[in-house]
Amino acid sequence: MEDILRPIYQERASHPNTLGVLMIDYREKGSPITDTFDIVLLIIVKEAEQPLFIKHYTYLNQKAAMHIVSKDQLKEWMLLGSNRRIIDWIFNGKILFDRNEYITNLKLELREFPFYGRKIKIGLEFAKLIRRYMDGKVFFENKHYLDAYNHIVHSLHHLARLAVIENGFHPEVTVWNQVKQIEPEIFKLYEELVSSEEDLQKRLELLFIASEFLIHSRTNTSVEHLLVVMREKEQWSFQELQNHEEIKHYSVDLGMLIEFLTEKNVIEVVNVETKGQGIFHRYYRVKKKL
């Protein structure tokens, strides 16, 4: 099918706006990496009216998809981890066109995983972990065990991704295969949750205890990025944090993370008087002892 698609990607490659073209060819039917398509063409461009444009093709009994993505959208996906397939596509895709070695350098950047970019990703993943863990704990305490199970499964997934990032790798779609090699302790927790013959309540109880320890042991290193930003000023309102160029990526998980860190005495609350008697503005700052 590559021969059939060649005129399509060659036309795109001739545009000065095109930075590179990758082909992802998965022969296994039903592969989640390509959304069941036989071939995916990933075309990276400098600028685009739409950050992502997708077109589907059929040839005989095969199907292909073309994804045209702006470099800014690609960078955002890589930073936020919001499109997990993209790492696999860049690592394993066949380079069909590479203007000024853009894709070659992108692959190199992914392999080296710059330290500061890693710190941001660790912070974002930890925030998601805390959100799922805290929500799951509330469901568990209220005896909504199936809802608690759903959240603890997701929290373990975020913990697995966090462990992969800490070890200098990008989490891939098959993250549990990575974790099995990197942090078998987390993999065993996941196995215990999904395959143990203990009743659900008992499994969850043990998982929350184990997760509490794993979260506690990672807290200080996982929030380094947030604390570095917060030390730029004496104190912050929540809105100021939300508006910060880097912290805004924490999105809906920021509030839960701030409350968690307040409970753990990593961050402290500063009450600032308002015009209303007995009502205070709530500001946050990093604890001095840290």
TORVO-392139 format. One record per residue (C-alpha): x, y, z; residue number from 1; residue in one letter. Coordinates in Angstrom, 3 decimals. Example, Ala and Ser with C-alpha at 12.3 -4.5 7.8 and 13.67 -1.06 7.14 Angstrom:
<recs>
> xx|yy|zz|resi|resn
> 12.300|-4.500|7.800|1|a
> 13.670|-1.060|7.140|2|s
</recs>
This chain:
<recs>
> xx|yy|zz|resi|resn
> 0.000|0.000|0.000|1|m
> 3.013|2.300|0.451|2|e
> 3.295|2.545|-3.354|3|d
> -0.341|3.637|-3.595|4|i
> 0.174|6.338|-0.957|5|l
> 3.474|7.599|-2.415|6|r
> 1.917|10.319|-4.642|7|p
> -0.055|11.602|-1.632|8|i
> 2.910|12.012|0.710|9|y
> 5.255|13.177|-2.070|10|q
> 2.856|16.013|-2.858|11|e
> 2.833|16.981|0.831|12|r
> 6.633|16.705|1.072|13|a
> 6.986|19.218|-1.786|14|s
> 5.323|21.928|0.328|15|h
> 7.882|24.198|2.083|16|p
> 5.620|24.118|5.155|17|n
> 6.176|20.359|5.595|18|t
> 8.866|19.382|8.116|19|l
> 8.682|15.610|7.862|20|g
> 6.661|12.545|6.905|21|v
> 6.556|9.267|8.849|22|l
> 4.850|6.014|7.921|23|m
> 3.560|3.701|10.646|24|i
> 2.819|0.256|9.252|25|d
> 1.187|-2.258|11.603|26|y
> 0.405|-5.589|10.007|27|r
> -1.498|-6.903|13.027|28|e
> -5.195|-6.420|12.454|29|k
> -6.945|-4.382|15.092|30|g
> -3.790|-2.747|16.437|31|s
> -4.742|0.007|18.916|32|p
> -1.574|1.876|17.923|33|i
> -3.063|2.783|14.531|34|t
> -6.788|2.713|15.408|35|d
> -7.089|-0.536|13.386|36|t
> -5.679|1.095|10.211|37|f
> -3.101|-0.808|8.156|38|d
> -0.965|2.274|7.587|39|i
> -0.804|5.729|9.139|40|v
> 0.994|8.639|7.501|41|l
> 2.107|11.248|10.031|42|l
> 2.883|14.565|8.344|43|i
> 4.387|17.292|10.532|44|i
> 4.053|20.890|9.345|45|v
> 5.360|24.227|10.614|46|k
> 1.976|25.947|10.690|47|e
> -1.621|24.982|9.995|48|a
> -5.089|26.529|10.248|49|e
> -6.138|23.386|12.103|50|q
> -3.601|21.916|14.578|51|p
> -4.707|18.425|13.471|52|l
> -6.250|17.325|10.178|53|f
> -7.082|13.649|9.503|54|i
> -8.073|11.979|6.250|55|k
> -8.953|8.304|5.666|56|h
> -8.303|6.210|2.545|57|y
> -9.331|2.763|1.293|58|t
> -7.502|0.629|-1.280|59|y
> -8.861|-2.869|-2.046|60|l
> -9.186|-4.482|1.394|61|n
> -6.786|-2.122|3.160|62|q
> -7.297|1.208|4.884|63|k
> -4.949|4.065|5.662|64|a
> -5.099|7.304|7.636|65|a
> -3.212|10.539|7.062|66|m
> -2.603|12.754|10.101|67|h
> -1.342|16.286|9.385|68|i
> -0.216|17.890|12.644|69|v
> 1.393|21.235|13.407|70|s
> 4.730|21.183|15.231|71|k
> 3.179|23.174|18.109|72|d
> 0.432|20.585|18.559|73|q
> 3.031|17.821|18.431|74|l
> 5.128|19.511|21.136|75|k
> 2.034|19.921|23.315|76|e
> 1.188|16.217|22.982|77|w
> 4.745|15.286|23.892|78|m
> 4.702|17.570|26.938|79|l
> 1.258|16.690|28.280|80|l
> 1.183|13.033|27.262|81|g
> -2.338|13.609|25.927|82|s
> -1.746|11.549|22.765|83|n
> 0.111|8.448|23.902|84|r
> 0.394|6.883|20.459|85|r
> 2.484|9.764|19.155|86|i
> 5.618|8.650|21.037|87|i
> 5.335|5.185|19.536|88|d
> 4.755|6.642|16.073|89|w
> 7.843|8.855|16.240|90|i
> 10.054|6.116|17.708|91|f
> 8.969|3.347|15.343|92|n
> 7.737|5.141|12.236|93|g
> 9.669|4.911|8.968|94|k
> 10.999|8.298|7.842|95|i
> 9.786|9.057|4.306|96|l
> 10.778|12.730|4.242|97|f
> 12.897|14.727|6.695|98|d
> 13.499|18.426|6.058|99|r
> 16.759|19.586|7.660|100|n
> 16.743|16.416|9.821|101|e
> 13.735|17.655|11.807|102|y
> 12.418|14.144|12.559|103|i
> 15.918|12.762|13.179|104|t
> 16.465|15.470|15.819|105|n
> 12.988|14.847|17.241|106|l
> 13.796|11.156|17.702|107|k
> 17.088|12.126|19.380|108|l
> 15.271|14.525|21.724|109|e
> 12.826|11.776|22.701|110|l
> 15.642|9.339|23.444|111|r
> 17.594|11.860|25.524|112|e
> 14.422|13.130|27.276|113|f
> 15.708|16.554|28.457|114|p
> 15.818|16.840|32.243|115|f
> 13.565|19.895|32.583|116|y
> 10.919|18.489|30.242|117|g
> 10.989|15.334|32.352|118|r
> 10.347|17.348|35.536|119|k
> 7.256|18.953|34.014|120|i
> 5.901|15.587|32.855|121|k
> 6.545|14.070|36.289|122|i
> 4.576|16.910|37.896|123|g
> 1.663|16.551|35.494|124|l
> 1.516|12.778|35.907|125|e
> 1.709|13.060|39.705|126|f
> -1.193|15.545|39.692|127|a
> -3.321|13.057|37.710|128|k
> -2.295|10.297|40.116|129|l
> -3.358|12.337|43.154|130|i
> -6.701|13.209|41.553|131|r
> -7.544|9.559|40.881|132|r
> -6.211|8.335|44.227|133|y
> -8.098|10.910|46.312|134|m
> -11.358|10.438|44.409|135|d
> -11.017|6.664|44.724|136|g
> -10.408|6.936|48.450|137|k
> -13.624|8.921|48.942|138|v
> -15.604|6.307|46.983|139|f
> -14.012|3.541|49.059|140|f
> -14.823|5.236|52.360|141|e
> -18.439|5.580|51.192|142|n
> -18.509|1.875|50.249|143|k
> -18.868|2.528|46.507|144|h
> -16.378|-0.226|45.768|145|y
> -16.802|-0.511|41.990|146|l
> -16.270|3.231|41.555|147|d
> -13.282|3.043|43.903|148|a
> -11.909|0.152|41.830|149|y
> -12.197|2.198|38.634|150|n
> -10.249|5.080|40.171|151|h
> -7.538|2.932|41.763|152|i
> -6.924|1.186|38.410|153|v
> -6.427|4.604|36.810|154|h
> -4.241|5.792|39.676|155|s
> -2.007|2.723|39.282|156|l
> -1.753|3.486|35.580|157|h
> -0.584|7.025|36.367|158|h
> 1.835|5.606|38.945|159|l
> 3.203|3.273|36.280|160|a
> 3.658|6.139|33.814|161|r
> 5.309|8.192|36.564|162|l
> 7.805|5.394|37.259|163|a
> 8.673|5.138|33.555|164|v
> 9.284|8.909|33.301|165|i
> 11.392|8.916|36.498|166|e
> 13.634|6.317|34.889|167|n
> 14.245|8.549|31.882|168|g
> 11.862|6.923|29.393|169|f
> 8.692|8.081|27.672|170|h
> 5.581|6.074|28.603|171|p
> 4.377|4.166|25.571|172|e
> 0.990|2.656|24.786|173|v
> 2.208|-0.669|26.231|174|t
> 3.179|0.980|29.513|175|v
> 2.729|-2.165|31.641|176|w
> 5.362|-3.984|29.593|177|n
> 7.733|-1.126|30.406|178|q
> 6.846|-1.113|34.113|179|v
> 7.265|-4.866|34.441|180|k
> 10.957|-4.361|33.647|181|q
> 11.499|-1.007|35.364|182|i
> 9.428|-1.220|38.579|183|e
> 8.095|-4.759|39.113|184|p
> 6.666|-3.703|42.500|185|e
> 4.065|-1.503|40.789|186|i
> 3.339|-4.232|38.238|187|f
> 2.675|-6.709|41.087|188|k
> 0.253|-4.262|42.700|189|l
> -1.674|-4.043|39.447|190|y
> -1.736|-7.834|39.104|191|e
> -2.930|-8.139|42.704|192|e
> -5.783|-5.737|42.040|193|l
> -7.072|-7.314|38.826|194|v
> -6.433|-11.024|39.425|195|s
> -6.507|-11.669|43.187|196|s
> -9.210|-13.990|44.524|197|e
> -9.689|-11.802|47.614|198|e
> -13.026|-9.998|47.785|199|d
> -13.039|-6.528|46.212|200|l
> -13.182|-4.610|49.487|201|q
> -10.111|-6.403|50.854|202|k
> -8.174|-5.924|47.609|203|r
> -8.933|-2.215|47.589|204|l
> -8.026|-1.826|51.251|205|e
> -4.584|-3.366|50.666|206|l
> -4.068|-1.361|47.465|207|l
> -4.816|1.951|49.159|208|f
> -2.297|1.175|51.898|209|i
> 0.396|0.218|49.380|210|a
> -0.386|3.179|47.145|211|s
> -0.194|5.571|50.097|212|e
> 3.389|4.460|50.724|213|f
> 4.405|4.699|47.045|214|l
> 2.844|8.153|46.713|215|i
> 4.440|9.423|49.937|216|h
> 7.890|8.221|48.864|217|s
> 7.580|10.088|45.554|218|r
> 5.914|13.316|46.655|219|t
> 8.931|15.608|47.096|220|n
> 10.606|14.658|43.808|221|t
> 7.313|14.628|41.892|222|s
> 6.372|18.208|42.789|223|v
> 9.795|19.787|42.199|224|e
> 8.575|21.544|39.073|225|h
> 5.581|23.100|40.852|226|l
> 7.703|24.179|43.836|227|l
> 10.373|25.753|41.612|228|v
> 7.671|27.917|40.017|229|v
> 6.057|28.761|43.364|230|m
> 9.395|29.960|44.778|231|r
> 9.416|32.715|42.155|232|e
> 7.061|34.682|44.430|233|k
> 6.408|34.902|48.156|234|e
> 2.803|33.767|47.807|235|q
> 0.242|32.956|45.136|236|w
> -3.495|33.106|44.720|237|s
> -4.938|30.010|43.082|238|f
> -5.879|32.034|39.996|239|q
> -2.319|33.329|39.642|240|e
> -1.037|29.752|39.659|241|l
> -3.664|28.690|37.146|242|q
> -2.638|31.493|34.809|243|n
> 1.087|30.706|34.937|244|h
> 2.445|29.648|31.536|245|e
> 3.719|26.272|32.801|246|e
> 1.343|25.551|35.688|247|i
> -1.736|26.003|33.491|248|k
> -0.948|22.573|32.016|249|h
> -1.961|20.979|35.347|250|y
> -5.488|22.029|34.415|251|s
> -8.338|20.540|36.505|252|v
> -5.904|18.516|38.647|253|d
> -4.183|21.594|40.124|254|l
> -6.719|22.259|42.879|255|g
> -6.575|18.701|44.199|256|m
> -2.767|18.703|44.059|257|l
> -2.535|21.980|46.011|258|i
> -4.888|20.642|48.708|259|e
> -2.926|17.381|48.913|260|f
> 0.359|19.262|49.333|261|l
> -1.235|21.505|51.957|262|t
> -2.311|18.438|53.947|263|e
> 1.216|17.031|53.641|264|k
> 2.768|20.328|54.883|265|n
> 4.675|20.854|51.654|266|v
> 2.677|24.018|50.918|267|i
> 1.122|26.300|53.518|268|e
> -1.947|28.525|53.400|269|v
> -1.588|32.278|53.921|270|v
> -4.795|34.059|54.984|271|n
> -5.069|37.634|53.737|272|v
> -7.815|39.869|55.103|273|e
> -10.693|40.997|52.908|274|t
> -13.168|43.807|53.475|275|k
> -15.603|41.263|54.883|276|g
> -15.231|40.606|58.592|277|q
> -13.798|37.152|59.302|278|g
> -13.399|36.351|55.584|279|i
> -9.890|35.870|54.213|280|f
> -8.334|35.467|50.796|281|h
> -6.560|32.117|50.616|282|r
> -2.997|32.308|49.266|283|y
> -0.339|29.585|49.029|284|y
> 3.411|29.451|49.521|285|r
> 6.097|26.789|49.805|286|v
> 6.895|25.846|53.400|287|k
> 10.134|27.513|54.478|288|k
> 11.616|24.314|55.918|289|k
> 11.777|22.890|52.397|290|l
</recs>
